[in-house]
């Protein structure tokens, strides 16, 4: 078993115990802001009714739901491609784990933020809830995915000493972030369970990835590092486009015209392109860092 997997396996019972202590009641004490009733929830966003026998299910933001579910499936498919190509490379193995986690997080997010948000947060309540355990699962999976990418990068780009330090940072970050999210659920502190907090705590790792590949490409001119720099550039553009669209207010304008397109669609479409790029361009080029007998860097 990989050493980093052993560490995660030992930490898992403690994380599960912490999860059990939080309970569901704390999350149910946080109302959606601004306050929404089940009726107003359906007035502020598009939805369709799906009839299954005598049961009617409301699917909220149907086009966004479809796009984010496609993202989840494509991400998991990209992860499977890394696994199929791994050929003993731990970097490819951890990229596969990272993208499988990313895809799982996307499916969880689409379920609670969009598709079945009414059933999960509003149905049978006087006021809609701000978040749910589905969304906490999404946050934990997304953070774990980013940390798995750091571990993959450590195997692909770092020498022995730096590799151990980077893997230790990734594991520590995953544990501390999960603890922070659980603290947010238990206290409760909504900011600790927000997408913005996830981006903030993930930023240092992203900086490490960019600097690592940038320095290596300047020194070695390797196609792997160039491909990864392209991946980080597209990811930055995608997140930037998301925030620009968010502050533009265009979503509400389009929804008023019955055009169901939002800032989340901008993010998810950009990430679908990113996943395809990772699978087609990065996967064949990435490989573990090794030292040649002459002291240079060998490998993919």
C-alpha positions as semicolon CSV with decimal commas, in nm:
position;residue;x (nm);y (nm);z (nm)
1;X;0,000;0,000;0,000
2;X;0,128;0,349;-0,084
3;X;0,265;0,531;0,226
4;X;0,041;0,834;0,173
5;X;-0,262;0,601;0,152
6;X;-0,159;0,445;0,485
7;X;-0,157;0,789;0,648
8;X;-0,499;0,873;0,506
9;X;-0,632;0,534;0,618
10;X;-0,519;0,601;0,976
11;X;-0,673;0,949;0,973
12;X;-1,008;0,835;0,830
13;X;-1,159;0,690;1,154
14;X;-1,088;1,019;1,334
15;X;-1,250;1,218;1,056
16;X;-1,554;0,989;1,057
17;X;-1,583;1,024;1,436
18;X;-1,574;1,402;1,403
19;X;-1,842;1,382;1,134
20;X;-2,067;1,177;1,361
21;X;-2,034;1,435;1,640
22;X;-2,156;1,723;1,430
23;X;-2,509;1,594;1,372
24;X;-2,762;1,727;1,127
25;X;-2,936;1,970;1,358
26;X;-2,661;2,230;1,338
27;X;-2,688;2,256;0,961
28;X;-3,064;2,282;0,989
29;X;-3,022;2,588;1,210
30;X;-2,868;2,791;0,925
31;X;-3,137;2,952;0,706
32;X;-3,073;3,053;0,348
33;X;-2,966;3,417;0,317
34;X;-3,159;3,615;0,211
35;X;-3,442;3,418;0,370
36;X;-3,640;3,202;0,127
37;X;-3,959;3,005;0,175
38;X;-4,025;2,696;-0,039
39;X;-4,256;2,908;-0,254
40;X;-4,009;3,193;-0,305
41;X;-3,730;2,940;-0,376
42;X;-3,919;2,828;-0,685
43;X;-3,997;3,185;-0,789
44;X;-3,631;3,294;-0,807
45;X;-3,496;3,015;-1,029
46;X;-3,608;2,789;-1,313
47;X;-3,743;2,440;-1,248
48;X;-3,932;2,162;-1,418
49;X;-4,171;1,902;-1,280
50;X;-4,087;1,537;-1,339
51;X;-4,377;1,294;-1,290
52;X;-4,288;0,938;-1,191
53;X;-4,614;0,752;-1,141
54;X;-4,803;0,940;-0,873
55;X;-4,487;1,116;-0,751
56;X;-4,386;1,462;-0,870
57;X;-4,022;1,565;-0,837
58;X;-3,908;1,923;-0,891
59;X;-3,576;1,953;-1,077
60;X;-3,430;2,299;-1,017
61;X;-3,207;2,466;-1,281
62;X;-3,240;2,171;-1,521
63;X;-2,984;2,286;-1,779
64;X;-2,725;2,363;-1,510
65;X;-2,798;2,025;-1,355
66;X;-2,735;1,851;-1,688
67;X;-2,407;2,038;-1,742
68;X;-2,268;1,969;-1,394
69;X;-2,362;1,600;-1,417
70;X;-2,180;1,583;-1,751
71;X;-1,880;1,744;-1,578
72;X;-1,888;1,478;-1,308
73;X;-1,901;1,194;-1,561
74;X;-1,628;1,346;-1,780
75;X;-1,404;1,401;-1,476
76;X;-1,441;1,041;-1,362
77;X;-1,376;0,927;-1,720
78;X;-1,059;1,138;-1,731
79;X;-0,949;0,981;-1,403
80;X;-1,002;0,633;-1,548
81;X;-0,783;0,728;-1,844
82;X;-0,497;0,824;-1,610
83;X;-0,539;0,489;-1,432
84;X;-0,535;0,294;-1,759
85;X;-0,215;0,471;-1,866
86;X;-0,042;0,459;-1,526
87;X;0,209;0,180;-1,616
88;X;0,357;0,191;-1,266
89;X;0,366;0,572;-1,244
90;X;0,240;0,699;-0,908
91;X;0,186;1,045;-1,059
92;X;-0,071;0,904;-1,303
93;X;-0,231;0,696;-1,028
94;X;-0,281;1,004;-0,808
95;X;-0,409;1,211;-1,100
96;X;-0,667;0,937;-1,151
97;X;-0,766;0,951;-0,783
98;X;-0,784;1,331;-0,799
99;X;-1,015;1,341;-1,099
100;X;-1,238;1,065;-0,962
101;X;-1,278;1,271;-0,645
102;X;-1,342;1,585;-0,852
103;X;-1,612;1,408;-1,051
104;X;-1,774;1,271;-0,736
105;X;-1,776;1,620;-0,588
106;X;-1,939;1,760;-0,902
107;X;-2,218;1,501;-0,884
108;X;-2,279;1,583;-0,517
109;X;-2,280;1,956;-0,589
110;X;-2,523;1,924;-0,879
111;X;-2,759;1,721;-0,662
112;X;-2,783;1,970;-0,374
113;X;-2,707;2,310;-0,528
114;X;-2,924;2,255;-0,835
115;X;-3,120;1,941;-0,923
116;X;-3,284;1,841;-0,596
117;X;-3,217;2,155;-0,395
118;X;-3,590;2,204;-0,334
119;X;-3,635;1,853;-0,189
120;X;-3,314;1,872;0,017
121;X;-3,335;2,228;0,149
122;X;-3,694;2,344;0,127
123;X;-3,963;2,077;0,107
124;X;-4,168;2,055;0,425
125;X;-3,989;2,350;0,588
126;X;-4,101;2,698;0,677
127;X;-3,772;2,840;0,547
128;X;-3,512;2,692;0,314
129;X;-3,173;2,582;0,447
130;X;-2,842;2,738;0,347
131;X;-2,649;2,414;0,297
132;X;-2,667;2,035;0,334
133;X;-2,448;1,732;0,391
134;X;-2,445;1,677;0,015
135;X;-2,265;2,010;-0,020
136;X;-2,021;1,935;0,263
137;X;-1,939;1,611;0,083
138;X;-1,877;1,813;-0,233
139;X;-1,642;2,051;-0,048
140;X;-1,448;1,766;0,114
141;X;-1,418;1,575;-0,216
142;X;-1,306;1,888;-0,402
143;X;-1,039;1,974;-0,144
144;X;-0,919;1,613;-0,138
145;X;-0,901;1,623;-0,518
146;X;-0,678;1,933;-0,510
147;X;-0,454;1,768;-0,250
148;X;-0,434;1,450;-0,458
149;X;-0,314;1,664;-0,750
150;X;-0,040;1,800;-0,522
151;X;0,064;1,442;-0,442
152;X;0,060;1,354;-0,812
153;X;0,275;1,659;-0,884
154;X;0,515;1,562;-0,606
155;X;0,573;1,224;-0,772
156;X;0,609;1,384;-1,117
157;X;0,817;1,692;-1,043
158;X;0,986;1,687;-0,701
159;X;1,311;1,536;-0,584
160;X;1,309;1,300;-0,284
161;X;1,326;1,559;-0,004
162;X;1,079;1,801;-0,160
163;X;0,852;1,512;-0,259
164;X;0,810;1,403;0,104
165;X;0,748;1,761;0,215
166;X;0,490;1,821;-0,056
167;X;0,306;1,496;0,018
168;X;0,306;1,577;0,390
169;X;0,167;1,924;0,314
170;X;-0,110;1,776;0,097
171;X;-0,215;1,521;0,360
172;X;-0,202;1,780;0,641
173;X;-0,401;2,024;0,430
174;X;-0,671;1,764;0,358
175;X;-0,709;1,679;0,727
176;X;-0,711;2,042;0,845
177;X;-0,956;2,153;0,576
178;X;-1,195;1,869;0,661
179;X;-1,167;1,966;1,029
180;X;-1,244;2,329;0,939
181;X;-1,553;2,229;0,740
182;X;-1,675;2,010;1,026
183;X;-1,612;2,297;1,267
184;X;-1,818;2,517;1,040
185;X;-2,099;2,262;1,052
186;X;-2,079;2,208;1,427
187;X;-2,051;2,567;1,554
188;X;-2,193;2,664;1,292
189;X;-1,982;2,904;1,083
190;X;-2,121;2,935;0,728
191;X;-1,802;3,086;0,581
192;X;-1,605;2,770;0,663
193;X;-1,853;2,577;0,447
194;X;-1,842;2,816;0,153
195;X;-1,698;2,785;-0,197
196;X;-1,502;3,106;-0,136
197;X;-1,325;2,951;0,166
198;X;-1,241;2,644;-0,044
199;X;-1,079;2,867;-0,308
200;X;-0,880;3,060;-0,046
201;X;-0,734;2,754;0,126
202;X;-0,659;2,588;-0,211
203;X;-0,469;2,891;-0,344
204;X;-0,127;2,812;-0,185
205;X;-0,125;2,465;-0,341
206;X;-0,214;2,611;-0,679
207;X;0,076;2,857;-0,651
208;X;0,309;2,566;-0,576
209;X;0,191;2,381;-0,888
210;X;0,242;2,681;-1,116
211;X;0,585;2,769;-0,975
212;X;0,700;2,408;-0,990
213;X;0,609;2,359;-1,355
214;X;0,726;2,709;-1,451
215;X;1,074;2,662;-1,304
216;X;1,108;2,314;-1,450
217;X;1,001;2,425;-1,797
218;X;1,249;2,715;-1,800
219;X;1,526;2,477;-1,693
220;X;1,437;2,154;-1,874
221;X;1,196;2,247;-2,158
222;X;0,991;1,934;-2,090
223;X;0,660;1,882;-2,270
224;X;0,504;1,756;-1,945
225;X;0,565;2,087;-1,769
226;X;0,439;2,287;-2,066
227;X;0,122;2,077;-2,078
228;X;0,065;2,130;-1,705
229;X;0,126;2,505;-1,735
230;X;-0,143;2,508;-2,002
231;X;-0,375;2,325;-1,761
232;X;-0,319;2,579;-1,480
233;X;-0,366;2,871;-1,722
234;X;-0,701;2,735;-1,845
235;X;-0,815;2,666;-1,488
236;X;-0,733;3,026;-1,389
237;X;-0,919;3,163;-1,692
238;X;-1,221;2,946;-1,611
239;X;-1,241;3,064;-1,249
240;X;-1,186;3,423;-1,360
241;X;-1,468;3,394;-1,616
242;X;-1,695;3,253;-1,344
243;X;-1,643;3,552;-1,114
244;X;-1,673;3,804;-1,398
245;X;-2,004;3,652;-1,504
246;X;-2,118;3,636;-1,141
247;X;-2,066;4,009;-1,077
248;X;-2,214;4,105;-1,416
249;X;-2,568;4,012;-1,304
250;X;-2,629;3,852;-1,644
251;X;-2,781;3,538;-1,490
252;X;-3,089;3,718;-1,359
253;X;-3,133;3,902;-1,689
254;X;-3,126;3,579;-1,889
255;X;-3,348;3,392;-1,645
256;X;-3,606;3,669;-1,676
257;X;-3,606;3,594;-2,051
258;X;-3,644;3,220;-1,987
259;X;-3,282;3,156;-2,092
260;X;-3,151;2,922;-1,825
261;X;-2,780;3,000;-1,826
262;X;-2,584;3,102;-1,514
263;X;-2,234;3,170;-1,384
264;X;-2,220;2,806;-1,274
265;X;-2,264;2,701;-1,636
266;X;-1,964;2,915;-1,731
267;X;-1,759;2,741;-1,461
268;X;-1,876;2,390;-1,544
269;X;-1,834;2,421;-1,922
270;X;-1,483;2,555;-1,868
271;X;-1,406;2,263;-1,637
272;X;-1,540;2,010;-1,889
273;X;-1,294;2,150;-2,144
274;X;-1,024;2,132;-1,875
275;X;-1,098;1,765;-1,805
276;X;-1,080;1,677;-2,173
277;X;-0,747;1,862;-2,197
278;X;-0,610;1,672;-1,896
279;X;-0,718;1,338;-2,041
280;X;-0,595;1,401;-2,396
281;X;-0,287;1,622;-2,345
282;X;-0,158;1,578;-1,989
283;X;-0,222;1,207;-1,928
284;X;0,015;1,075;-2,200
285;X;0,292;1,318;-2,102
286;X;0,301;1,291;-1,725
287;X;0,533;1,049;-1,548
288;X;0,728;1,002;-1,227
289;X;1,039;1,206;-1,159
290;X;1,356;0,996;-1,169
291;X;1,726;1,073;-1,167
292;X;1,941;0,951;-1,452
293;X;2,278;0,790;-1,374
294;X;2,450;1,114;-1,478
295;X;2,249;1,320;-1,233
296;X;2,002;1,469;-1,478
297;X;1,628;1,426;-1,482
298;X;1,496;1,128;-1,673
299;X;1,149;0,995;-1,739
300;X;0,850;1,113;-1,935
